[in-house]
Amino acid sequence: MRKTFTGFGLLTLVLVFALALTACGGGKKSSGNEKVTVNIAINGGLNLLSIAKQKGWFEEELGKLNADVKWHEFQSSVPLLEGIVSNRVDFSFIGDGTVVTGKAANSPFTAISTIGVQGNQNSVIVKTDSAIKSIADLKGKTVAVAKGSSAHIFLIKALQKNNMKESDLKIVELQPDEGNSAFQTNRVDAWATWDPYVTTEVKANRARIVESVETMKIVAPALMIGRDKFISENPDLTAAYLKVYQKTVEWVNNNKDEAAKILAEEKKMDLELVKTLVNYTNYINTPITSDVQAAIQSTADILLETGTIKNKLDISKSFNNSYIEKALK
């Protein structure tokens, strides 16, 4: 088990290094009959990009614009943002906290639509027989979390609500698969994570929720993002990408049982559990409203107050609704 306490500094270091590697090239604008490769990244868990990938909808639609599709997959947002910086990712999705930490580290992406407001069930979970009953009980305890992830940001907010800081805990930086192993083998006292891990553990009676975005009544948007250089040079492809995602949203909302079957087979998960997750989730693809922007600005202000980011951030410069508005016409 790796024990670190690098926090936001890790994200900054990773992105600066990646920027240095790509400063001299990459991301040529398409012209004439030049074929473009669109790099799409699945950011862990159960998500609609997996459905569209299985159906071949991106390949079909983007192919009409002389584009190929290349798929990537990441367990959490920090390595994904490294992919954005190094031109290996053009489109993906992240939570509000990662929007803030990413922009604070000058990651070159823009949020182009809202795909959820539930925070993917970000929660702090403990074993069912744990003596931990509240966030306050976490003081001095070992807590696993993927640094820079939406669950990490949620943990910071939960601590702040209880007048606590990360330094009150023993943070163990673990990606989801590592966190799952550590939780199962009792090497950590608690785990800050998201679905499908939360619901999987709770449904199996191996865990209970100490606090969640739902219990805290937090608006925790998930946003589709595009790499700045790519979307500015390929506006039609960007709108087409969002059009395909909208098609996927509509199909899943009308075919939840079939969607659950596809996801269960791909992730090798119990079908009934996946049905529960799919039915719980409100899938959307909408312009980024002023309420969503305000929620993300609030997250930025909280992270500044807690020292997670070092400088005040004007998050309003991180959104562009023109692509989603075109896609929904």
Contacts in CASP RR format, 6 or more apart in sequence:
PFRMAT RR
TARGET T0000
AUTHOR 0000-0000-0000
METHOD contacts of the structure
MODEL  1
MRKTFTGFGLLTLVLVFALALTACGGGKKSSGNEKVTVNIAINGGLNLLS
IAKQKGWFEEELGKLNADVKWHEFQSSVPLLEGIVSNRVDFSFIGDGTVV
TGKAANSPFTAISTIGVQGNQNSVIVKTDSAIKSIADLKGKTVAVAKGSS
AHIFLIKALQKNNMKESDLKIVELQPDEGNSAFQTNRVDAWATWDPYVTT
EVKANRARIVESVETMKIVAPALMIGRDKFISENPDLTAAYLKVYQKTVE
WVNNNKDEAAKILAEEKKMDLELVKTLVNYTNYINTPITSDVQAAIQSTA
DILLETGTIKNKLDISKSFNNSYIEKALK
1 172 0 8 1.000
1 174 0 8 1.000
1 178 0 8 1.000
1 182 0 8 1.000
1 187 0 8 1.000
2 172 0 8 1.000
2 173 0 8 1.000
2 174 0 8 1.000
2 178 0 8 1.000
3 170 0 8 1.000
3 172 0 8 1.000
3 173 0 8 1.000
4 10 0 8 1.000
4 147 0 8 1.000
4 173 0 8 1.000
5 166 0 8 1.000
5 171 0 8 1.000
5 173 0 8 1.000
6 13 0 8 1.000
6 147 0 8 1.000
6 173 0 8 1.000
7 147 0 8 1.000
7 148 0 8 1.000
7 152 0 8 1.000
7 173 0 8 1.000
7 308 0 8 1.000
8 101 0 8 1.000
8 104 0 8 1.000
8 105 0 8 1.000
8 148 0 8 1.000
8 303 0 8 1.000
8 307 0 8 1.000
8 308 0 8 1.000
8 309 0 8 1.000
8 310 0 8 1.000
10 78 0 8 1.000
10 147 0 8 1.000
10 148 0 8 1.000
11 78 0 8 1.000
11 81 0 8 1.000
11 101 0 8 1.000
11 102 0 8 1.000
11 105 0 8 1.000
11 147 0 8 1.000
11 148 0 8 1.000
12 104 0 8 1.000
12 105 0 8 1.000
14 78 0 8 1.000
14 81 0 8 1.000
14 82 0 8 1.000
14 85 0 8 1.000
15 81 0 8 1.000
15 82 0 8 1.000
15 85 0 8 1.000
15 102 0 8 1.000
15 105 0 8 1.000
15 106 0 8 1.000
15 107 0 8 1.000
16 105 0 8 1.000
18 82 0 8 1.000
18 83 0 8 1.000
18 85 0 8 1.000
18 86 0 8 1.000
19 85 0 8 1.000
19 106 0 8 1.000
21 86 0 8 1.000
22 85 0 8 1.000
22 86 0 8 1.000
22 87 0 8 1.000
26 87 0 8 1.000
27 87 0 8 1.000
27 229 0 8 1.000
27 230 0 8 1.000
27 233 0 8 1.000
29 233 0 8 1.000
29 234 0 8 1.000
30 36 0 8 1.000
30 66 0 8 1.000
30 233 0 8 1.000
30 234 0 8 1.000
33 66 0 8 1.000
34 66 0 8 1.000
35 66 0 8 1.000
35 67 0 8 1.000
35 68 0 8 1.000
36 65 0 8 1.000
36 66 0 8 1.000
36 67 0 8 1.000
36 68 0 8 1.000
36 234 0 8 1.000
36 237 0 8 1.000
37 67 0 8 1.000
37 68 0 8 1.000
37 69 0 8 1.000
37 70 0 8 1.000
38 58 0 8 1.000
38 62 0 8 1.000
38 67 0 8 1.000
38 68 0 8 1.000
38 69 0 8 1.000
38 70 0 8 1.000
38 90 0 8 1.000
38 91 0 8 1.000
38 230 0 8 1.000
38 237 0 8 1.000
38 241 0 8 1.000
39 70 0 8 1.000
39 72 0 8 1.000
39 88 0 8 1.000
39 89 0 8 1.000
39 90 0 8 1.000
39 91 0 8 1.000
40 49 0 8 1.000
40 53 0 8 1.000
40 58 0 8 1.000
40 69 0 8 1.000
40 70 0 8 1.000
40 71 0 8 1.000
40 72 0 8 1.000
40 89 0 8 1.000
40 90 0 8 1.000
40 91 0 8 1.000
40 92 0 8 1.000
40 241 0 8 1.000
41 71 0 8 1.000
41 72 0 8 1.000
41 73 0 8 1.000
41 74 0 8 1.000
41 80 0 8 1.000
41 83 0 8 1.000
41 89 0 8 1.000
41 91 0 8 1.000
41 92 0 8 1.000
42 49 0 8 1.000
42 50 0 8 1.000
42 53 0 8 1.000
42 71 0 8 1.000
42 72 0 8 1.000
42 73 0 8 1.000
42 74 0 8 1.000
42 92 0 8 1.000
43 74 0 8 1.000
43 76 0 8 1.000
43 77 0 8 1.000
43 80 0 8 1.000
43 92 0 8 1.000
43 93 0 8 1.000
43 94 0 8 1.000
44 73 0 8 1.000
44 74 0 8 1.000
44 75 0 8 1.000
44 76 0 8 1.000
44 176 0 8 1.000
45 176 0 8 1.000
45 194 0 8 1.000
45 195 0 8 1.000
45 196 0 8 1.000
45 267 0 8 1.000
46 195 0 8 1.000
46 196 0 8 1.000
46 263 0 8 1.000
46 267 0 8 1.000
46 269 0 8 1.000
46 274 0 8 1.000
46 277 0 8 1.000
46 278 0 8 1.000
47 93 0 8 1.000
48 115 0 8 1.000
48 245 0 8 1.000
48 248 0 8 1.000
48 249 0 8 1.000
48 252 0 8 1.000
48 283 0 8 1.000
49 92 0 8 1.000
49 93 0 8 1.000
49 245 0 8 1.000
49 248 0 8 1.000
50 262 0 8 1.000
50 263 0 8 1.000
50 266 0 8 1.000
50 267 0 8 1.000
51 248 0 8 1.000
51 251 0 8 1.000
51 252 0 8 1.000
51 259 0 8 1.000
51 262 0 8 1.000
51 263 0 8 1.000
52 58 0 8 1.000
52 244 0 8 1.000
52 245 0 8 1.000
52 247 0 8 1.000
52 248 0 8 1.000
53 71 0 8 1.000
54 262 0 8 1.000
54 266 0 8 1.000
55 248 0 8 1.000
55 251 0 8 1.000
57 244 0 8 1.000
57 247 0 8 1.000
57 248 0 8 1.000
58 69 0 8 1.000
58 241 0 8 1.000
58 244 0 8 1.000
59 68 0 8 1.000
59 69 0 8 1.000
61 240 0 8 1.000
61 243 0 8 1.000
61 244 0 8 1.000
62 68 0 8 1.000
62 69 0 8 1.000
62 237 0 8 1.000
62 240 0 8 1.000
62 241 0 8 1.000
62 244 0 8 1.000
64 240 0 8 1.000
65 236 0 8 1.000
65 237 0 8 1.000
65 240 0 8 1.000
67 237 0 8 1.000
72 83 0 8 1.000
72 88 0 8 1.000
72 89 0 8 1.000
74 80 0 8 1.000
74 92 0 8 1.000
75 146 0 8 1.000
75 175 0 8 1.000
75 176 0 8 1.000
75 177 0 8 1.000
76 146 0 8 1.000
76 148 0 8 1.000
76 149 0 8 1.000
76 175 0 8 1.000
76 176 0 8 1.000
77 94 0 8 1.000
77 95 0 8 1.000
77 98 0 8 1.000
77 148 0 8 1.000
77 149 0 8 1.000
77 150 0 8 1.000
78 98 0 8 1.000
78 146 0 8 1.000
78 147 0 8 1.000
78 148 0 8 1.000
78 149 0 8 1.000
80 89 0 8 1.000
80 92 0 8 1.000
80 94 0 8 1.000
81 94 0 8 1.000
81 98 0 8 1.000
81 102 0 8 1.000
81 105 0 8 1.000
81 107 0 8 1.000
81 109 0 8 1.000
83 89 0 8 1.000
84 92 0 8 1.000
84 107 0 8 1.000
84 108 0 8 1.000
84 109 0 8 1.000
84 225 0 8 1.000
84 226 0 8 1.000
84 227 0 8 1.000
85 107 0 8 1.000
85 108 0 8 1.000
87 227 0 8 1.000
87 229 0 8 1.000
89 227 0 8 1.000
90 226 0 8 1.000
90 227 0 8 1.000
90 230 0 8 1.000
90 231 0 8 1.000
91 224 0 8 1.000
91 225 0 8 1.000
91 226 0 8 1.000
91 227 0 8 1.000
91 230 0 8 1.000
91 238 0 8 1.000
91 241 0 8 1.000
92 224 0 8 1.000
92 225 0 8 1.000
92 226 0 8 1.000
93 115 0 8 1.000
93 222 0 8 1.000
93 223 0 8 1.000
93 224 0 8 1.000
93 225 0 8 1.000
94 150 0 8 1.000
94 222 0 8 1.000
94 223 0 8 1.000
94 225 0 8 1.000
95 119 0 8 1.000
95 120 0 8 1.000
95 150 0 8 1.000
95 153 0 8 1.000
95 220 0 8 1.000
95 221 0 8 1.000
95 222 0 8 1.000
95 223 0 8 1.000
96 119 0 8 1.000
96 150 0 8 1.000
96 153 0 8 1.000
96 220 0 8 1.000
96 221 0 8 1.000
96 222 0 8 1.000
96 223 0 8 1.000
96 295 0 8 1.000
96 296 0 8 1.000
96 299 0 8 1.000
97 148 0 8 1.000
97 150 0 8 1.000
97 153 0 8 1.000
97 296 0 8 1.000
97 299 0 8 1.000
97 303 0 8 1.000
98 148 0 8 1.000
98 149 0 8 1.000
98 150 0 8 1.000
98 153 0 8 1.000
99 111 0 8 1.000
99 223 0 8 1.000
99 225 0 8 1.000
99 296 0 8 1.000
99 299 0 8 1.000
99 315 0 8 1.000
99 318 0 8 1.000
100 153 0 8 1.000
100 296 0 8 1.000
100 299 0 8 1.000
100 300 0 8 1.000
100 303 0 8 1.000
100 309 0 8 1.000
100 313 0 8 1.000
100 315 0 8 1.000
101 148 0 8 1.000
101 153 0 8 1.000
101 303 0 8 1.000
101 308 0 8 1.000
101 309 0 8 1.000
102 109 0 8 1.000
103 313 0 8 1.000
103 315 0 8 1.000
103 318 0 8 1.000
104 300 0 8 1.000
104 303 0 8 1.000
104 309 0 8 1.000
104 310 0 8 1.000
104 311 0 8 1.000
104 313 0 8 1.000
108 227 0 8 1.000
108 228 0 8 1.000
108 229 0 8 1.000
109 225 0 8 1.000
109 226 0 8 1.000
109 227 0 8 1.000
109 228 0 8 1.000
110 225 0 8 1.000
110 226 0 8 1.000
110 228 0 8 1.000
110 231 0 8 1.000
110 318 0 8 1.000
110 319 0 8 1.000
110 320 0 8 1.000
111 223 0 8 1.000
111 224 0 8 1.000
111 225 0 8 1.000
111 226 0 8 1.000
111 288 0 8 1.000
111 318 0 8 1.000
111 319 0 8 1.000
111 320 0 8 1.000
112 223 0 8 1.000
112 224 0 8 1.000
112 225 0 8 1.000
112 226 0 8 1.000
112 231 0 8 1.000
112 238 0 8 1.000
112 242 0 8 1.000
112 319 0 8 1.000
112 320 0 8 1.000
112 321 0 8 1.000
112 323 0 8 1.000
112 324 0 8 1.000
113 223 0 8 1.000
113 224 0 8 1.000
113 242 0 8 1.000
113 245 0 8 1.000
113 285 0 8 1.000
113 286 0 8 1.000
113 287 0 8 1.000
113 288 0 8 1.000
113 321 0 8 1.000
113 323 0 8 1.000
113 324 0 8 1.000
113 327 0 8 1.000
114 221 0 8 1.000
114 222 0 8 1.000
114 223 0 8 1.000
114 224 0 8 1.000
114 284 0 8 1.000
114 285 0 8 1.000
114 286 0 8 1.000
114 287 0 8 1.000
114 288 0 8 1.000
114 289 0 8 1.000
114 292 0 8 1.000
115 222 0 8 1.000
115 223 0 8 1.000
115 224 0 8 1.000
115 245 0 8 1.000
115 249 0 8 1.000
115 283 0 8 1.000
115 284 0 8 1.000
115 285 0 8 1.000
116 221 0 8 1.000
116 222 0 8 1.000
116 282 0 8 1.000
116 283 0 8 1.000
116 284 0 8 1.000
117 219 0 8 1.000
117 220 0 8 1.000
117 221 0 8 1.000
117 222 0 8 1.000
117 282 0 8 1.000
117 284 0 8 1.000
117 292 0 8 1.000
118 213 0 8 1.000
118 214 0 8 1.000
118 220 0 8 1.000
118 222 0 8 1.000
118 281 0 8 1.000
118 282 0 8 1.000
119 150 0 8 1.000
119 154 0 8 1.000
119 194 0 8 1.000
119 213 0 8 1.000
119 218 0 8 1.000
119 220 0 8 1.000
119 221 0 8 1.000
119 222 0 8 1.000
120 150 0 8 1.000
120 194 0 8 1.000
120 195 0 8 1.000
120 220 0 8 1.000
120 222 0 8 1.000
121 194 0 8 1.000
121 195 0 8 1.000
121 198 0 8 1.000
121 199 0 8 1.000
121 212 0 8 1.000
121 213 0 8 1.000
121 214 0 8 1.000
121 280 0 8 1.000
122 150 0 8 1.000
122 151 0 8 1.000
122 153 0 8 1.000
122 154 0 8 1.000
122 192 0 8 1.000
122 193 0 8 1.000
122 194 0 8 1.000
122 198 0 8 1.000
122 212 0 8 1.000
122 213 0 8 1.000
122 220 0 8 1.000
123 151 0 8 1.000
123 154 0 8 1.000
123 192 0 8 1.000
123 193 0 8 1.000
123 194 0 8 1.000
123 198 0 8 1.000
123 209 0 8 1.000
123 210 0 8 1.000
123 211 0 8 1.000
123 212 0 8 1.000
123 213 0 8 1.000
124 135 0 8 1.000
124 138 0 8 1.000
124 143 0 8 1.000
124 154 0 8 1.000
124 155 0 8 1.000
124 158 0 8 1.000
124 190 0 8 1.000
124 191 0 8 1.000
124 192 0 8 1.000
124 209 0 8 1.000
124 210 0 8 1.000
124 211 0 8 1.000
124 212 0 8 1.000
125 183 0 8 1.000
125 190 0 8 1.000
125 191 0 8 1.000
125 193 0 8 1.000
125 198 0 8 1.000
125 201 0 8 1.000
125 202 0 8 1.000
125 207 0 8 1.000
125 208 0 8 1.000
125 209 0 8 1.000
125 210 0 8 1.000
126 132 0 8 1.000
126 189 0 8 1.000
126 190 0 8 1.000
126 191 0 8 1.000
126 207 0 8 1.000
126 208 0 8 1.000
126 210 0 8 1.000
127 183 0 8 1.000
127 186 0 8 1.000
127 206 0 8 1.000
127 207 0 8 1.000
127 208 0 8 1.000
128 205 0 8 1.000
128 206 0 8 1.000
128 207 0 8 1.000
128 208 0 8 1.000
130 189 0 8 1.000
130 190 0 8 1.000
130 208 0 8 1.000
131 137 0 8 1.000
132 138 0 8 1.000
132 141 0 8 1.000
132 189 0 8 1.000
132 190 0 8 1.000
132 210 0 8 1.000
133 210 0 8 1.000
134 162 0 8 1.000
134 210 0 8 1.000
134 211 0 8 1.000
135 158 0 8 1.000
135 159 0 8 1.000
135 161 0 8 1.000
135 162 0 8 1.000
135 164 0 8 1.000
135 210 0 8 1.000
135 211 0 8 1.000
136 162 0 8 1.000
136 164 0 8 1.000
137 210 0 8 1.000
138 159 0 8 1.000
138 164 0 8 1.000
138 168 0 8 1.000
138 169 0 8 1.000
138 189 0 8 1.000
138 190 0 8 1.000
138 210 0 8 1.000
139 164 0 8 1.000
139 168 0 8 1.000
139 169 0 8 1.000
140 168 0 8 1.000
140 169 0 8 1.000
140 170 0 8 1.000
141 169 0 8 1.000
141 170 0 8 1.000
141 189 0 8 1.000
141 190 0 8 1.000
142 169 0 8 1.000
142 170 0 8 1.000
142 172 0 8 1.000
142 187 0 8 1.000
142 188 0 8 1.000
142 189 0 8 1.000
142 190 0 8 1.000
143 155 0 8 1.000
143 169 0 8 1.000
143 170 0 8 1.000
143 171 0 8 1.000
143 172 0 8 1.000
143 188 0 8 1.000
143 189 0 8 1.000
143 190 0 8 1.000
143 191 0 8 1.000
143 192 0 8 1.000
144 172 0 8 1.000
144 174 0 8 1.000
144 178 0 8 1.000
144 179 0 8 1.000
144 182 0 8 1.000
144 183 0 8 1.000
144 188 0 8 1.000
144 190 0 8 1.000
144 191 0 8 1.000
144 192 0 8 1.000
144 193 0 8 1.000
145 151 0 8 1.000
145 152 0 8 1.000
145 155 0 8 1.000
145 171 0 8 1.000
145 172 0 8 1.000
145 173 0 8 1.000
145 174 0 8 1.000
145 191 0 8 1.000
145 192 0 8 1.000
145 193 0 8 1.000
146 152 0 8 1.000
146 173 0 8 1.000
146 174 0 8 1.000
146 175 0 8 1.000
146 176 0 8 1.000
146 179 0 8 1.000
146 193 0 8 1.000
147 173 0 8 1.000
149 194 0 8 1.000
150 194 0 8 1.000
150 220 0 8 1.000
150 222 0 8 1.000
151 192 0 8 1.000
151 193 0 8 1.000
151 194 0 8 1.000
152 192 0 8 1.000
153 299 0 8 1.000
153 303 0 8 1.000
153 308 0 8 1.000
154 192 0 8 1.000
154 213 0 8 1.000
154 218 0 8 1.000
154 220 0 8 1.000
155 166 0 8 1.000
155 192 0 8 1.000
156 166 0 8 1.000
156 302 0 8 1.000
156 303 0 8 1.000
156 306 0 8 1.000
156 308 0 8 1.000
157 216 0 8 1.000
157 218 0 8 1.000
157 299 0 8 1.000
157 302 0 8 1.000
158 211 0 8 1.000
158 216 0 8 1.000
159 165 0 8 1.000
159 166 0 8 1.000
159 168 0 8 1.000
159 169 0 8 1.000
159 306 0 8 1.000
160 302 0 8 1.000
160 305 0 8 1.000
160 306 0 8 1.000
161 216 0 8 1.000
165 306 0 8 1.000
166 306 0 8 1.000
172 182 0 8 1.000
172 188 0 8 1.000
174 182 0 8 1.000
174 188 0 8 1.000
176 193 0 8 1.000
176 197 0 8 1.000
179 188 0 8 1.000
179 191 0 8 1.000
179 193 0 8 1.000
180 191 0 8 1.000
180 193 0 8 1.000
180 197 0 8 1.000
181 187 0 8 1.000
182 188 0 8 1.000
182 191 0 8 1.000
183 191 0 8 1.000
183 201 0 8 1.000
183 207 0 8 1.000
184 206 0 8 1.000
190 210 0 8 1.000
191 197 0 8 1.000
191 207 0 8 1.000
195 277 0 8 1.000
196 267 0 8 1.000
196 269 0 8 1.000
196 273 0 8 1.000
196 274 0 8 1.000
196 277 0 8 1.000
198 207 0 8 1.000
198 209 0 8 1.000
198 212 0 8 1.000
199 273 0 8 1.000
199 276 0 8 1.000
199 277 0 8 1.000
199 280 0 8 1.000
200 269 0 8 1.000
200 273 0 8 1.000
201 207 0 8 1.000
202 208 0 8 1.000
202 209 0 8 1.000
203 273 0 8 1.000
203 276 0 8 1.000
209 215 0 8 1.000
213 220 0 8 1.000
219 291 0 8 1.000
219 292 0 8 1.000
219 295 0 8 1.000
220 295 0 8 1.000
221 288 0 8 1.000
221 292 0 8 1.000
221 295 0 8 1.000
221 296 0 8 1.000
223 288 0 8 1.000
223 292 0 8 1.000
224 242 0 8 1.000
224 245 0 8 1.000
224 285 0 8 1.000
226 238 0 8 1.000
230 237 0 8 1.000
230 238 0 8 1.000
231 238 0 8 1.000
231 320 0 8 1.000
231 323 0 8 1.000
235 322 0 8 1.000
235 323 0 8 1.000
235 326 0 8 1.000
238 323 0 8 1.000
239 323 0 8 1.000
239 324 0 8 1.000
239 326 0 8 1.000
239 327 0 8 1.000
240 327 0 8 1.000
241 327 0 8 1.000
242 285 0 8 1.000
242 323 0 8 1.000
242 324 0 8 1.000
242 326 0 8 1.000
242 327 0 8 1.000
242 328 0 8 1.000
243 327 0 8 1.000
245 285 0 8 1.000
245 327 0 8 1.000
246 285 0 8 1.000
246 327 0 8 1.000
246 328 0 8 1.000
249 283 0 8 1.000
249 284 0 8 1.000
249 285 0 8 1.000
251 259 0 8 1.000
252 259 0 8 1.000
252 278 0 8 1.000
252 283 0 8 1.000
253 283 0 8 1.000
256 275 0 8 1.000
256 278 0 8 1.000
256 279 0 8 1.000
257 275 0 8 1.000
259 278 0 8 1.000
260 271 0 8 1.000
260 274 0 8 1.000
260 275 0 8 1.000
260 277 0 8 1.000
260 278 0 8 1.000
260 279 0 8 1.000
261 271 0 8 1.000
261 274 0 8 1.000
263 269 0 8 1.000
263 274 0 8 1.000
263 278 0 8 1.000
264 270 0 8 1.000
264 271 0 8 1.000
264 273 0 8 1.000
264 274 0 8 1.000
267 274 0 8 1.000
285 324 0 8 1.000
285 328 0 8 1.000
286 324 0 8 1.000
287 321 0 8 1.000
287 324 0 8 1.000
287 325 0 8 1.000
287 328 0 8 1.000
288 319 0 8 1.000
288 321 0 8 1.000
288 324 0 8 1.000
293 315 0 8 1.000
293 316 0 8 1.000
293 319 0 8 1.000
296 315 0 8 1.000
296 318 0 8 1.000
297 314 0 8 1.000
297 315 0 8 1.000
297 316 0 8 1.000
300 309 0 8 1.000
300 312 0 8 1.000
300 313 0 8 1.000
300 315 0 8 1.000
301 312 0 8 1.000
303 309 0 8 1.000
304 310 0 8 1.000
304 311 0 8 1.000
304 312 0 8 1.000
304 313 0 8 1.000
END
